Amino acid sequence: MPQTITKTDIVRAVSDLPDNATLDDAFDRLFVLHKIEQGLRDGQEGNTMTQAEVEAHFRKRRSQRQA
């Protein structure tokens, strides 16, 4: 079962923000936590790319834009 960010994690992340933090700051913090969790899950499930695969992917995209 995939791990998710719990209510406790959310409360802790928001509580760690400075007193003058905005709603956007809170959303940004939660979005980053979500992306980190997603990345860790992808890594555990083997949904990753090697450095060579990433480089080939971006070379291909760059050549397609230049064409």
C-alpha positions, 0 to 999 in steps of 0.5 A: 500500500503506498504511503501518503502524507498524513494529517500529522505530517501536514500539521507539522509542516504548516506549524513549522512555517514562520508566523507571517507565512501566507497561504501560498507558502503553506501550499508550496510546502505541502506540494513539495512534501507531496512531490518528495513522497511521490519520488520516494514511492517511485524509487521503491517501485522501480519507476526511475530512469538511469542518467543515460536514459534522462540524457537521451530523453532530453537530447531527443526533446531538444532535437525535436524543438530545433527541427 
